[in-house]
Amino acid sequence: MPVYIRKGQLEVPLPSLDDHEEEEDARFELDPERAFARPPQPWRLVGQVLELVLERTWASIEGREQSRQEERTRYKPPVWNRPRRVEMREEVHCLANSADGRYIFVGLDGGLTALAAVDEHAVLSTWEQRGTMITQINTAPAGEEMSAIATIDDMGLGRLFVFYSETFHLVKTINEVEDISKRTVCSSFILSSGGDYGGIMLQGNGESWFEIQKMPKETWLKDLEQAQSQQQQDVEQFSNIDVKLSSPILILRLKSPKRPSGRERRHGQESSQLPEEWSTLGTGQNHLLSSAQLEMHRLLFEQRHRDAVERELSRATVHFVLPSLILPAGLEYKTASGLPNGVCMWWSGSHLLLHYTIQKTGKETEPKADAVWPNAELICCSTISECTMLLALGLRDGTITIWDRYLGLPLTVTSLPEPVRIAELHFVAPKNQHDSPTQDYAASPSASLLAFCKDGSVHMVEVNSEGTCDIATICQRCEEQGDVITAVLPLPMFPQLMIYFTRGGRITLHDRLEGKALALVALPMPHVVASPWHPIYTFGTNGQSIFIKATASQAGIVALAFSTSRGTRDARNCSWKAYSRLQRTMEKWKNVGAPYTLSLKRHRHEDPTGQCHYILLWQSQNIIKLLIIYEHYVPSLYI
C-alpha cells in the first residue's frame, strides 16, 4: 500500500498573541441570550416586538412610579362627598336655570321639565311630546315671574316657550314647515339678557343666516294674566288651557360676509380713485384684483388643499350689547334703560368683528355692518361682560384683545405665554363697574379675564386702568390624560372661585387668588360625571348650587380575547369582579417571573355614547391576548 509522505521537514508554527486572542474569543458566546440557536421566523419578529413593548412598558412603569412619588408629596385637598341625588325618569341632555334661580329646566328625551331649585327639587311642570329630544336650552327673564325659554331638539327644530305660573306655554316653532324639503335647521337659539330680543341661527340649501326677532313680552303677560283671571287662578285648570300667544317679529336677517368680488376696471389708477364706502372699510372689498384673478386663486387653493378645505357652513357667534359710542345710533337714540340697541357678531372662519344696530328705521331687513373691526388672525372665541362695555376676543394664535366698547378703543392686546389655541374666555369680577353704562368714562375700566386653552391650561389676564396687563398661569398643562382639564366654570356668587372638570371625571373647587384647590367633589360610587369632556351643568339659587349630570354603572363587562397561537377568537361575558381578578392575575404573573408579562394598562376612550373602554395586553407562553372591556352607564343627576 503506497504511503505519501510530505516532502521537507515538519515545522511547528510560532504562536501569535493577537491571533490567539481572536481565536479564544470566538470560541465563547458572550451574550447569554445567543447561547441557543436563533429561532425561525416569525418568532424572531415576535420576540423583537415583545422586547420593544417591554421597553416601553418599563419606561411607562418608571414614569408612573415617579408620578406616584410626586403625588405623595403633593397637597391633597379635602373631599366633599355629600351631594344630593335627583332621579330622572328619562335621559338628561341639557340643563338651564331661570334668571331668579328658583327653577331648573331639564331637556329630556320626551320633552321639557321644570324642577324646583331648592328643597326636594320636585317636578313642577312638564311639556311632553313623543320623539322630541331637547338638546339645547336658553332662558331669559321676560317679566315678573315669567321666563322666556328657547330650545332646540335633535332634529334641528327651534321652539319658543313662556314659563308662567309654573306652566309651559308654547309660543311658536321657529322653523316648522309643511314641505320637509324646504325645512331649515336651527343650530343656535339665544336670548338677550332681558328677554327683549332673540337670535336664531338657521341653515338650509347650502346657506346660513342669523335672524334677530323682537319678543312681545308685554302682550304675553297681558294675555296670560287675562286667561288666568278667567279661570279664577286655578293652577290645574290653567295648565290645561291652550293660550295662543303672539309670535315674535322679525327685525334683521344677517348673512355671512360674501367673498370679495372682482373689479372690472381697465387701469389700476382708475380703480384706486374710486370713492371708498364706509360700510366696506375693513372687509376687503376695496382692491384692484379682477374677477378672473380671484377665480384662479380660488381654484388653485381648492386643488392644493382639497383635503383641508372645510365644507361646513359658517356659524355666527352673537352678543347683544347696550348703547355705546361705537354705534352711530348709540347714545343719541332714545331707548329704554337696559334695552340693547345693537349686536356684535363674528362668523366661524372669519377675522372680522361686525357691529349692527337693531334699532332700524325702515324696512331694510338685510343691512350692512355699521362698524367693522378686522383682526390679524381668525377669531376662535369671544365673551362680553355683564354690562356689555367690555368685549374680549381670542384669536387662533393665542392673542387676546380686550375692547372698551363704550369708547370704541382697545383696552389691551396681549399674548399667552405659549402659542396655544384658546377655547373659552370668561370675565370675572371687574374692579370698576359703573352703575350706568351711558355715563362718561374718566378712564378705561380694569378687567379680569379667565382664559381656558385647548391643551387644558388656565390663565388669568389682569388689566388695570392704565392699560398694563399681567398674565398669571393658574393651572398648567397636564401630561397625564386623566388629569387634563376639559371645562372651567367661574362661580357667579364667588368670583375668586372656579370649578373645573378633568377628563378622568374629577370635579375640583379651585381658588384662583390663592392658587390652590380647596376641595374635591366626589360622587357616590358607582356614579361618575357624564361626558367629562363636555359636562352638562347649570347653576341654581343664584349661583349658590350647581346641578351636574352623572351616570351610574349597572351593566356587566364584555371581554374579547384574541390568541395568535391558535388563531381563534373568544368572546365571553363576565361581571364587574372580572376587572379585579385580572389585576390579581397580573400581580401573580409578575411575582413568579412569567416571561414577557405586561402590566395592566387602562385607557379611557372618549366615546360620545358614554362608554368607557379598558385595554389589557399581556403575553405568556407564546400567546398574545388583548382584552377590551366596555362599561355601560345609566343617567342620573346630582347637585
Rosetta blueprint (number, residue, H / E / L):
1 M L
2 P L
3 V L
4 Y L
5 I L
6 R L
7 K L
8 G L
9 Q L
10 L L
11 E L
12 V L
13 P L
14 L L
15 P L
16 S L
17 L H
18 D H
19 D H
20 H H
21 E H
22 E H
23 E H
24 E H
25 D H
26 A H
27 R H
28 F L
29 E L
30 L L
31 D L
32 P H
33 E H
34 R H
35 A L
36 F L
37 A L
38 R L
39 P L
40 P L
41 Q L
42 P L
43 W H
44 R H
45 L H
46 V H
47 G H
48 Q H
49 V H
50 L H
51 E H
52 L H
53 V H
54 L H
55 E H
56 R H
57 T H
58 W H
59 A H
60 S H
61 I H
62 E H
63 G H
64 R H
65 E H
66 Q H
67 S H
68 R H
69 Q H
70 E H
71 E H
72 R H
73 T H
74 R L
75 Y L
76 K L
77 P L
78 P L
79 V E
80 W E
81 N L
82 R L
83 P L
84 R L
85 R E
86 V E
87 E L
88 M L
89 R L
90 E L
91 E L
92 V L
93 H L
94 C E
95 L E
96 A E
97 N E
98 S L
99 A L
100 D L
101 G L
102 R L
103 Y E
104 I E
105 F E
106 V E
107 G E
108 L E
109 D L
110 G L
111 G E
112 L E
113 T E
114 A E
115 L E
116 A E
117 A L
118 V L
119 D L
120 E L
121 H L
122 A L
123 V E
124 L E
125 S E
126 T E
127 W E
128 E E
129 Q L
130 R L
131 G L
132 T L
133 M L
134 I E
135 T E
136 Q E
137 I E
138 N E
139 T E
140 A E
141 P E
142 A E
143 G E
144 E L
145 E L
146 M E
147 S E
148 A E
149 I E
150 A E
151 T E
152 I E
153 D E
154 D L
155 M L
156 G L
157 L L
158 G E
159 R E
160 L E
161 F E
162 V E
163 F E
164 Y E
165 S L
166 E L
167 T E
168 F E
169 H E
170 L E
171 V E
172 K E
173 T E
174 I L
175 N L
176 E L
177 V L
178 E L
179 D L
180 I H
181 S H
182 K H
183 R L
184 T L
185 V E
186 C E
187 S E
188 S E
189 F E
190 I E
191 L E
192 S L
193 S L
194 G L
195 G L
196 D L
197 Y E
198 G E
199 G E
200 I E
201 M E
202 L E
203 Q E
204 G E
205 N L
206 G L
207 E E
208 S E
209 W E
210 F E
211 E E
212 I E
213 Q E
214 K E
215 M L
216 P L
217 K H
218 E H
219 T H
220 W H
221 L H
222 K H
223 D H
224 L H
225 E H
226 Q H
227 A H
228 Q H
229 S H
230 Q H
231 Q L
232 Q L
233 Q L
234 D L
235 V H
236 E H
237 Q H
238 F H
239 S H
240 N H
241 I L
242 D L
243 V L
244 K L
245 L L
246 S L
247 S L
248 P L
249 I E
250 L E
251 I E
252 L E
253 R E
254 L E
255 K E
256 S L
257 P L
258 K L
259 R L
260 P L
261 S L
262 G L
263 R L
264 E L
265 R L
266 R L
267 H L
268 G H
269 Q H
270 E H
271 S H
272 S H
273 Q L
274 L L
275 P L
276 E L
277 E L
278 W H
279 S H
280 T H
281 L L
282 G L
283 T L
284 G L
285 Q L
286 N L
287 H L
288 L L
289 L L
290 S L
291 S H
292 A H
293 Q H
294 L H
295 E H
296 M H
297 H H
298 R H
299 L H
300 L H
301 F H
302 E H
303 Q H
304 R H
305 H L
306 R L
307 D L
308 A L
309 V L
310 E L
311 R L
312 E L
313 L L
314 S L
315 R L
316 A E
317 T E
318 V E
319 H E
320 F E
321 V E
322 L L
323 P L
324 S L
325 L L
326 I L
327 L L
328 P L
329 A L
330 G L
331 L L
332 E L
333 Y L
334 K L
335 T L
336 A L
337 S L
338 G L
339 L L
340 P L
341 N L
342 G E
343 V E
344 C E
345 M E
346 W E
347 W E
348 S L
349 G L
350 S L
351 H L
352 L E
353 L E
354 L E
355 H E
356 Y E
357 T E
358 I L
359 Q L
360 K L
361 T L
362 G L
363 K L
364 E L
365 T L
366 E L
367 P L
368 K L
369 A L
370 D L
371 A E
372 V E
373 W E
374 P E
375 N L
376 A L
377 E L
378 L L
379 I E
380 C E
381 C E
382 S E
383 T E
384 I E
385 S L
386 E L
387 C L
388 T L
389 M L
390 L E
391 L E
392 A E
393 L E
394 G E
395 L E
396 R L
397 D L
398 G L
399 T E
400 I E
401 T E
402 I E
403 W E
404 D E
405 R L
406 Y L
407 L L
408 G L
409 L E
410 P E
411 L E
412 T E
413 V E
414 T E
415 S E
416 L L
417 P L
418 E L
419 P L
420 V L
421 R L
422 I E
423 A E
424 E E
425 L E
426 H E
427 F E
428 V L
429 A L
430 P L
431 K L
432 N L
433 Q L
434 H L
435 D L
436 S L
437 P L
438 T L
439 Q L
440 D L
441 Y L
442 A L
443 A L
444 S L
445 P L
446 S L
447 A E
448 S E
449 L E
450 L E
451 A E
452 F E
453 C E
454 K L
455 D L
456 G L
457 S L
458 V E
459 H E
460 M E
461 V E
462 E E
463 V E
464 N L
465 S L
466 E L
467 G L
468 T L
469 C E
470 D E
471 I E
472 A E
473 T E
474 I E
475 C E
476 Q L
477 R L
478 C L
479 E L
480 E L
481 Q H
482 G H
483 D H
484 V L
485 I E
486 T E
487 A E
488 V E
489 L E
490 P E
491 L L
492 P L
493 M L
494 F L
495 P L
496 Q L
497 L E
498 M E
499 I E
500 Y E
501 F E
502 T E
503 R L
504 G L
505 G L
506 R L
507 I E
508 T E
509 L E
510 H E
511 D E
512 R L
513 L L
514 E L
515 G L
516 K E
517 A E
518 L E
519 A E
520 L E
521 V E
522 A L
523 L L
524 P L
525 M L
526 P L
527 H E
528 V E
529 V E
530 A L
531 S L
532 P L
533 W L
534 H L
535 P L
536 I L
537 Y E
538 T E
539 F E
540 G E
541 T L
542 N L
543 G L
544 Q L
545 S E
546 I E
547 F E
548 I E
549 K E
550 A E
551 T E
552 A E
553 S E
554 Q L
555 A L
556 G L
557 I E
558 V E
559 A E
560 L E
561 A E
562 F E
563 S E
564 T L
565 S L
566 R L
567 G L
568 T E
569 R E
570 D E
571 A E
572 R E
573 N E
574 C E
575 S L
576 W L
577 K H
578 A H
579 Y H
580 S H
581 R H
582 L H
583 Q H
584 R H
585 T H
586 M H
587 E H
588 K H
589 W H
590 K H
591 N H
592 V H
593 G L
594 A L
595 P L
596 Y L
597 T L
598 L L
599 S L
600 L L
601 K E
602 R L
603 H L
604 R L
605 H L
606 E L
607 D L
608 P L
609 T L
610 G L
611 Q L
612 C E
613 H E
614 Y E
615 I E
616 L E
617 L E
618 W E
619 Q E
620 S E
621 Q L
622 N L
623 I E
624 I E
625 K E
626 L E
627 L E
628 I E
629 I E
630 Y E
631 E E
632 H L
633 Y E
634 V E
635 P E
636 S E
637 L E
638 Y E
639 I L
